[in-house]
Amino acid sequence: MVNLKRYCLLFVIIFFISGFTVPERINKLIDKEIRFSLNINAFTKEAITIPENFTTKIPSEISDHNFQRVKVEENTVGYYYFGKAFGKVDYFDFVVIFDTDLNVSKVKILVYREDHGAEIMSKRWLKQFIGKSSKNELNYPKGVIGISGATLSVKSMTKAVNDVFKTVQILKENNLL
């Protein structure tokens, strides 16, 4: 009985620790996409701290690990948001990279865990988000092209990107970016 309690406690601790960090493999993928989309080699990432009272005002979940400023020396050259969206039966991980004006430079699905709907990972489909910003409300099927067999993932990704746009707009209006 004591061992069961220890295992449960260990599981809870590991769960909470892993829930607040981005795995190293994902971090490497994000760094690769930042280099490519912002056309930079060496950079640092700086956490954007959001006051607790804003967590209820923004639609996207923000932590020190998933929304950061990208800097070259002391200059901000962009931002990125790492998030999760739900497909038909499982979550998939994505990143949205912004330029300094908070326009989308790139959207990439990093990990897709389902058997169907992986077509949303295609560069061709994701290209439709480039250049968009919080000024744009994305709507499926009007404005966002759908993919046969990936309807739920398309809707989920569209909603997730809209939520990121709304979050960025709120943070910008409150001088937190």
PyRosetta script that sets phi, psi and omega in degrees:
from pyrosetta import init, pose_from_sequence

init()
pose = pose_from_sequence("MVNLKRYCLLFVIIFFISGFTVPERINKLIDKEIRFSLNINAFTKEAITIPENFTTKIPSEISDHNFQRVKVEENTVGYYYFGKAFGKVDYFDFVVIFDTDLNVSKVKILVYREDHGAEIMSKRWLKQFIGKSSKNELNYPKGVIGISGATLSVKSMTKAVNDVFKTVQILKENNLL")
pose.set_psi(1, -40.9)
pose.set_omega(1, 179.8)
pose.set_phi(2, -64.6)
pose.set_psi(2, -41.1)
pose.set_omega(2, 178.6)
pose.set_phi(3, -62.2)
pose.set_psi(3, -39.6)
pose.set_omega(3, 179.3)
pose.set_phi(4, -61.7)
pose.set_psi(4, -42.8)
pose.set_omega(4, 178.4)
pose.set_phi(5, -63.7)
pose.set_psi(5, -40.9)
pose.set_omega(5, 178.8)
pose.set_phi(6, -63.3)
pose.set_psi(6, -43.6)
pose.set_omega(6, 179.1)
pose.set_phi(7, -63.9)
pose.set_psi(7, -40.4)
pose.set_omega(7, 178.2)
pose.set_phi(8, -64.1)
pose.set_psi(8, -43.5)
pose.set_omega(8, 178.7)
pose.set_phi(9, -63.8)
pose.set_psi(9, -43.7)
pose.set_omega(9, 178.2)
pose.set_phi(10, -61.5)
pose.set_psi(10, -43.1)
pose.set_omega(10, 177.9)
pose.set_phi(11, -60.3)
pose.set_psi(11, -45.6)
pose.set_omega(11, 180.0)
pose.set_phi(12, -61.7)
pose.set_psi(12, -43.5)
pose.set_omega(12, -179.8)
pose.set_phi(13, -63.2)
pose.set_psi(13, -46.8)
pose.set_omega(13, 179.7)
pose.set_phi(14, -63.0)
pose.set_psi(14, -41.5)
pose.set_omega(14, 179.6)
pose.set_phi(15, -59.5)
pose.set_psi(15, -47.2)
pose.set_omega(15, -178.7)
pose.set_phi(16, -68.2)
pose.set_psi(16, -40.0)
pose.set_omega(16, 178.7)
pose.set_phi(17, -63.8)
pose.set_psi(17, -46.3)
pose.set_omega(17, -178.5)
pose.set_phi(18, -69.9)
pose.set_psi(18, -26.3)
pose.set_omega(18, 180.0)
pose.set_phi(19, -72.0)
pose.set_psi(19, -18.3)
pose.set_omega(19, -176.7)
pose.set_phi(20, -107.9)
pose.set_psi(20, 5.1)
pose.set_omega(20, 178.5)
pose.set_phi(21, -128.6)
pose.set_psi(21, 159.8)
pose.set_omega(21, 176.2)
pose.set_phi(22, -98.6)
pose.set_psi(22, 127.9)
pose.set_omega(22, -179.9)
pose.set_phi(23, -57.2)
pose.set_psi(23, 148.7)
pose.set_omega(23, -176.4)
pose.set_phi(24, -57.3)
pose.set_psi(24, -40.5)
pose.set_omega(24, 179.7)
pose.set_phi(25, -61.2)
pose.set_psi(25, -41.7)
pose.set_omega(25, 178.4)
pose.set_phi(26, -67.7)
pose.set_psi(26, -40.5)
pose.set_omega(26, 177.4)
pose.set_phi(27, -57.5)
pose.set_psi(27, -41.0)
pose.set_omega(27, 179.1)
pose.set_phi(28, -65.5)
pose.set_psi(28, -40.2)
pose.set_omega(28, 176.9)
pose.set_phi(29, -63.9)
pose.set_psi(29, -42.0)
pose.set_omega(29, 178.0)
pose.set_phi(30, -62.1)
pose.set_psi(30, -46.4)
pose.set_omega(30, 179.6)
pose.set_phi(31, -59.0)
pose.set_psi(31, -41.4)
pose.set_omega(31, 178.5)
pose.set_phi(32, -61.2)
pose.set_psi(32, -44.9)
pose.set_omega(32, -179.5)
pose.set_phi(33, -67.6)
pose.set_psi(33, -36.1)
pose.set_omega(33, 176.9)
pose.set_phi(34, -63.2)
pose.set_psi(34, -47.4)
pose.set_omega(34, 179.0)
pose.set_phi(35, -56.0)
pose.set_psi(35, -47.1)
pose.set_omega(35, -176.2)
pose.set_phi(36, -69.5)
pose.set_psi(36, -49.8)
pose.set_omega(36, -172.7)
pose.set_phi(37, -75.7)
pose.set_psi(37, -30.6)
pose.set_omega(37, 178.4)
pose.set_phi(38, -98.3)
pose.set_psi(38, -0.3)
pose.set_omega(38, 177.1)
pose.set_phi(39, 55.0)
pose.set_psi(39, 53.0)
pose.set_omega(39, 179.0)
pose.set_phi(40, -133.2)
pose.set_psi(40, 157.7)
pose.set_omega(40, 178.4)
pose.set_phi(41, -104.3)
pose.set_psi(41, -60.6)
pose.set_omega(41, -177.6)
pose.set_phi(42, -103.4)
pose.set_psi(42, 131.8)
pose.set_omega(42, 180.0)
pose.set_phi(43, -156.3)
pose.set_psi(43, 166.6)
pose.set_omega(43, 172.3)
pose.set_phi(44, -123.4)
pose.set_psi(44, 158.7)
pose.set_omega(44, 176.6)
pose.set_phi(45, -115.1)
pose.set_psi(45, 136.2)
pose.set_omega(45, -177.7)
pose.set_phi(46, -124.1)
pose.set_psi(46, 125.5)
pose.set_omega(46, -179.7)
pose.set_phi(47, -62.9)
pose.set_psi(47, 141.5)
pose.set_omega(47, 174.1)
pose.set_phi(48, -102.4)
pose.set_psi(48, 113.6)
pose.set_omega(48, -177.3)
pose.set_phi(49, -86.4)
pose.set_psi(49, 126.2)
pose.set_omega(49, -179.4)
pose.set_phi(50, -107.2)
pose.set_psi(50, 125.9)
pose.set_omega(50, 176.8)
pose.set_phi(51, -57.9)
pose.set_psi(51, 145.2)
pose.set_omega(51, -176.5)
pose.set_phi(52, -56.7)
pose.set_psi(52, -34.1)
pose.set_omega(52, -178.1)
pose.set_phi(53, -67.8)
pose.set_psi(53, -11.6)
pose.set_omega(53, 178.4)
pose.set_phi(54, -89.4)
pose.set_psi(54, -16.2)
pose.set_omega(54, -176.0)
pose.set_phi(55, -62.7)
pose.set_psi(55, -27.4)
pose.set_omega(55, 177.5)
pose.set_phi(56, -86.3)
pose.set_psi(56, -13.3)
pose.set_omega(56, -177.9)
pose.set_phi(57, -92.2)
pose.set_psi(57, -13.5)
pose.set_omega(57, -175.5)
pose.set_phi(58, -112.5)
pose.set_psi(58, 141.9)
pose.set_omega(58, -177.3)
pose.set_phi(59, -77.4)
pose.set_psi(59, -25.5)
pose.set_omega(59, 179.8)
pose.set_phi(60, -95.3)
pose.set_psi(60, 144.2)
pose.set_omega(60, 177.2)
pose.set_phi(61, -75.1)
pose.set_psi(61, 125.3)
pose.set_omega(61, -177.8)
pose.set_phi(62, -119.3)
pose.set_psi(62, 135.5)
pose.set_omega(62, 173.2)
pose.set_phi(63, -138.5)
pose.set_psi(63, 176.3)
pose.set_omega(63, 177.7)
pose.set_phi(64, -65.4)
pose.set_psi(64, -17.6)
pose.set_omega(64, -174.0)
pose.set_phi(65, -99.1)
pose.set_psi(65, -20.3)
pose.set_omega(65, -172.7)
pose.set_phi(66, -111.4)
pose.set_psi(66, -7.2)
pose.set_omega(66, 175.6)
pose.set_phi(67, -135.4)
pose.set_psi(67, 112.3)
pose.set_omega(67, -173.7)
pose.set_phi(68, -138.7)
pose.set_psi(68, 157.9)
pose.set_omega(68, 175.3)
pose.set_phi(69, -88.2)
pose.set_psi(69, 139.6)
pose.set_omega(69, 176.7)
pose.set_phi(70, -105.1)
pose.set_psi(70, 126.9)
pose.set_omega(70, -175.4)
pose.set_phi(71, -127.2)
pose.set_psi(71, 144.9)
pose.set_omega(71, 168.5)
pose.set_phi(72, -116.0)
pose.set_psi(72, 114.9)
pose.set_omega(72, -169.9)
pose.set_phi(73, 56.9)
pose.set_psi(73, -118.1)
pose.set_omega(73, -179.5)
pose.set_phi(74, -102.8)
pose.set_psi(74, 2.6)
pose.set_omega(74, -175.8)
pose.set_phi(75, -96.7)
pose.set_psi(75, 131.6)
pose.set_omega(75, 174.0)
pose.set_phi(76, -75.2)
pose.set_psi(76, 127.1)
pose.set_omega(76, 179.8)
pose.set_phi(77, -115.4)
pose.set_psi(77, -3.5)
pose.set_omega(77, 178.6)
pose.set_phi(78, 167.3)
pose.set_psi(78, -171.7)
pose.set_omega(78, -179.4)
pose.set_phi(79, -143.9)
pose.set_psi(79, 161.1)
pose.set_omega(79, 170.7)
pose.set_phi(80, -143.9)
pose.set_psi(80, 152.2)
pose.set_omega(80, 175.7)
pose.set_phi(81, -126.1)
pose.set_psi(81, 126.5)
pose.set_omega(81, 175.1)
pose.set_phi(82, -107.3)
pose.set_psi(82, 125.4)
pose.set_omega(82, -177.7)
pose.set_phi(83, -142.6)
pose.set_psi(83, 179.6)
pose.set_omega(83, 177.7)
pose.set_phi(84, -127.2)
pose.set_psi(84, 144.1)
pose.set_omega(84, 174.6)
pose.set_phi(85, -133.8)
pose.set_psi(85, 157.8)
pose.set_omega(85, -176.1)
pose.set_phi(86, -103.4)
pose.set_psi(86, 127.6)
pose.set_omega(86, 175.6)
pose.set_phi(87, -86.5)
pose.set_psi(87, -131.5)
pose.set_omega(87, 179.8)
pose.set_phi(88, -80.3)
pose.set_psi(88, -44.7)
pose.set_omega(88, -176.4)
pose.set_phi(89, -132.5)
pose.set_psi(89, -4.4)
pose.set_omega(89, -176.2)
pose.set_phi(90, -151.9)
pose.set_psi(90, 165.6)
pose.set_omega(90, 177.8)
pose.set_phi(91, -83.1)
pose.set_psi(91, 153.5)
pose.set_omega(91, 169.3)
pose.set_phi(92, -129.3)
pose.set_psi(92, 150.9)
pose.set_omega(92, -176.9)
pose.set_phi(93, -99.6)
pose.set_psi(93, 140.3)
pose.set_omega(93, 179.2)
pose.set_phi(94, -142.5)
pose.set_psi(94, 162.9)
pose.set_omega(94, 175.0)
pose.set_phi(95, -131.8)
pose.set_psi(95, 140.2)
pose.set_omega(95, 172.9)
pose.set_phi(96, -117.6)
pose.set_psi(96, 122.4)
pose.set_omega(96, 179.9)
pose.set_phi(97, -107.4)
pose.set_psi(97, 129.8)
pose.set_omega(97, -178.0)
pose.set_phi(98, -112.2)
pose.set_psi(98, 150.7)
pose.set_omega(98, 170.5)
pose.set_phi(99, -83.0)
pose.set_psi(99, -173.5)
pose.set_omega(99, -177.0)
pose.set_phi(100, -68.0)
pose.set_psi(100, -22.9)
pose.set_omega(100, 177.4)
pose.set_phi(101, -88.3)
pose.set_psi(101, 5.6)
pose.set_omega(101, 180.0)
pose.set_phi(102, 65.3)
pose.set_psi(102, 32.4)
pose.set_omega(102, 169.0)
pose.set_phi(103, -94.5)
pose.set_psi(103, 146.0)
pose.set_omega(103, -178.1)
pose.set_phi(104, -68.7)
pose.set_psi(104, 125.1)
pose.set_omega(104, 173.3)
pose.set_phi(105, -93.7)
pose.set_psi(105, -32.2)
pose.set_omega(105, -178.5)
pose.set_phi(106, -164.6)
pose.set_psi(106, 145.9)
pose.set_omega(106, 169.1)
pose.set_phi(107, -126.7)
pose.set_psi(107, 133.1)
pose.set_omega(107, -178.2)
pose.set_phi(108, -140.3)
pose.set_psi(108, 134.1)
pose.set_omega(108, 171.3)
pose.set_phi(109, -84.9)
pose.set_psi(109, 118.8)
pose.set_omega(109, -176.7)
pose.set_phi(110, -87.0)
pose.set_psi(110, -42.6)
pose.set_omega(110, -179.5)
pose.set_phi(111, -139.0)
pose.set_psi(111, 122.4)
pose.set_omega(111, 176.7)
pose.set_phi(112, -116.9)
pose.set_psi(112, 123.4)
pose.set_omega(112, -169.3)
pose.set_phi(113, -107.0)
pose.set_psi(113, 10.7)
pose.set_omega(113, -176.9)
pose.set_phi(114, -110.2)
pose.set_psi(114, 163.6)
pose.set_omega(114, 178.6)
pose.set_phi(115, -78.9)
pose.set_psi(115, -32.2)
pose.set_omega(115, -177.2)
pose.set_phi(116, -117.8)
pose.set_psi(116, 151.2)
pose.set_omega(116, 175.2)
pose.set_phi(117, 93.8)
pose.set_psi(117, 2.6)
pose.set_omega(117, -177.6)
pose.set_phi(118, -65.1)
pose.set_psi(118, -7.4)
pose.set_omega(118, 178.1)
pose.set_phi(119, -60.3)
pose.set_psi(119, -21.8)
pose.set_omega(119, 179.1)
pose.set_phi(120, -68.3)
pose.set_psi(120, -10.6)
pose.set_omega(120, 177.1)
pose.set_phi(121, -78.8)
pose.set_psi(121, -10.0)
pose.set_omega(121, -175.2)
pose.set_phi(122, -67.1)
pose.set_psi(122, 139.0)
pose.set_omega(122, 178.2)
pose.set_phi(123, -58.7)
pose.set_psi(123, -38.0)
pose.set_omega(123, -178.0)
pose.set_phi(124, -60.3)
pose.set_psi(124, -44.9)
pose.set_omega(124, -179.6)
pose.set_phi(125, -70.8)
pose.set_psi(125, -41.9)
pose.set_omega(125, -177.2)
pose.set_phi(126, -69.9)
pose.set_psi(126, -21.2)
pose.set_omega(126, -180.0)
pose.set_phi(127, -58.3)
pose.set_psi(127, -26.1)
pose.set_omega(127, -176.7)
pose.set_phi(128, -67.3)
pose.set_psi(128, -13.2)
pose.set_omega(128, 178.3)
pose.set_phi(129, -88.1)
pose.set_psi(129, -19.8)
pose.set_omega(129, -176.1)
pose.set_phi(130, -62.6)
pose.set_psi(130, 134.1)
pose.set_omega(130, 179.8)
pose.set_phi(131, 87.5)
pose.set_psi(131, -11.1)
pose.set_omega(131, 179.3)
pose.set_phi(132, -78.1)
pose.set_psi(132, 160.1)
pose.set_omega(132, -179.6)
pose.set_phi(133, -150.5)
pose.set_psi(133, -172.0)
pose.set_omega(133, -179.9)
pose.set_phi(134, -65.3)
pose.set_psi(134, -11.6)
pose.set_omega(134, 176.2)
pose.set_phi(135, -75.3)
pose.set_psi(135, -16.0)
pose.set_omega(135, -177.2)
pose.set_phi(136, -104.9)
pose.set_psi(136, 128.1)
pose.set_omega(136, 171.1)
pose.set_phi(137, -98.5)
pose.set_psi(137, 118.5)
pose.set_omega(137, -178.9)
pose.set_phi(138, -88.8)
pose.set_psi(138, 133.5)
pose.set_omega(138, -179.9)
pose.set_phi(139, -131.6)
pose.set_psi(139, 136.7)
pose.set_omega(139, 172.5)
pose.set_phi(140, -107.4)
pose.set_psi(140, 133.1)
pose.set_omega(140, 5.7)
pose.set_phi(141, -92.2)
pose.set_psi(141, -1.1)
pose.set_omega(141, -179.7)
pose.set_phi(142, -89.9)
pose.set_psi(142, 111.0)
pose.set_omega(142, 178.0)
pose.set_phi(143, 103.2)
pose.set_psi(143, -29.6)
pose.set_omega(143, 175.9)
pose.set_phi(144, -119.8)
pose.set_psi(144, 123.1)
pose.set_omega(144, -178.5)
pose.set_phi(145, -72.8)
pose.set_psi(145, 133.6)
pose.set_omega(145, 179.1)
pose.set_phi(146, -86.1)
pose.set_psi(146, 172.5)
pose.set_omega(146, 177.7)
pose.set_phi(147, -133.3)
pose.set_psi(147, 124.6)
pose.set_omega(147, 177.6)
pose.set_phi(148, -60.6)
pose.set_psi(148, 128.6)
pose.set_omega(148, -180.0)
pose.set_phi(149, 89.9)
pose.set_psi(149, -4.7)
pose.set_omega(149, -178.9)
pose.set_phi(150, -131.5)
pose.set_psi(150, 26.3)
pose.set_omega(150, -174.0)
pose.set_phi(151, -56.6)
pose.set_psi(151, -45.5)
pose.set_omega(151, -178.7)
pose.set_phi(152, -65.6)
pose.set_psi(152, -40.8)
pose.set_omega(152, 178.9)
pose.set_phi(153, -67.1)
pose.set_psi(153, -38.0)
pose.set_omega(153, 177.6)
pose.set_phi(154, -62.7)
pose.set_psi(154, -47.7)
pose.set_omega(154, 179.2)
pose.set_phi(155, -61.4)
pose.set_psi(155, -43.6)
pose.set_omega(155, -178.7)
pose.set_phi(156, -64.5)
pose.set_psi(156, -44.1)
pose.set_omega(156, 179.9)
pose.set_phi(157, -65.9)
pose.set_psi(157, -41.4)
pose.set_omega(157, 178.6)
pose.set_phi(158, -61.2)
pose.set_psi(158, -44.9)
pose.set_omega(158, 178.3)
pose.set_phi(159, -63.7)
pose.set_psi(159, -43.2)
pose.set_omega(159, -179.1)
pose.set_phi(160, -61.5)
pose.set_psi(160, -43.7)
pose.set_omega(160, 179.4)
pose.set_phi(161, -66.9)
pose.set_psi(161, -40.7)
pose.set_omega(161, 175.3)
pose.set_phi(162, -59.4)
pose.set_psi(162, -42.2)
pose.set_omega(162, 178.3)
pose.set_phi(163, -62.9)
pose.set_psi(163, -39.8)
pose.set_omega(163, 177.0)
pose.set_phi(164, -63.7)
pose.set_psi(164, -42.9)
pose.set_omega(164, 178.0)
pose.set_phi(165, -58.8)
pose.set_psi(165, -47.0)
pose.set_omega(165, 179.7)
pose.set_phi(166, -62.3)
pose.set_psi(166, -40.8)
pose.set_omega(166, 179.0)
pose.set_phi(167, -62.9)
pose.set_psi(167, -47.9)
pose.set_omega(167, 179.9)
pose.set_phi(168, -59.9)
pose.set_psi(168, -41.6)
pose.set_omega(168, -179.9)
pose.set_phi(169, -62.9)
pose.set_psi(169, -44.3)
pose.set_omega(169, 179.3)
pose.set_phi(170, -62.9)
pose.set_psi(170, -44.6)
pose.set_omega(170, -179.6)
pose.set_phi(171, -65.2)
pose.set_psi(171, -39.0)
pose.set_omega(171, 179.5)
pose.set_phi(172, -65.9)
pose.set_psi(172, -44.7)
pose.set_omega(172, 179.2)
pose.set_phi(173, -62.3)
pose.set_psi(173, -27.3)
pose.set_omega(173, -178.5)
pose.set_phi(174, -102.1)
pose.set_psi(174, 18.2)
pose.set_omega(174, 175.9)
pose.set_phi(175, 55.1)
pose.set_psi(175, 37.7)
pose.set_omega(175, 177.9)
pose.set_phi(176, -99.6)
pose.set_psi(176, -1.8)
pose.set_omega(176, 176.2)
pose.set_phi(177, -118.5)
pose.dump_pdb("model.pdb")
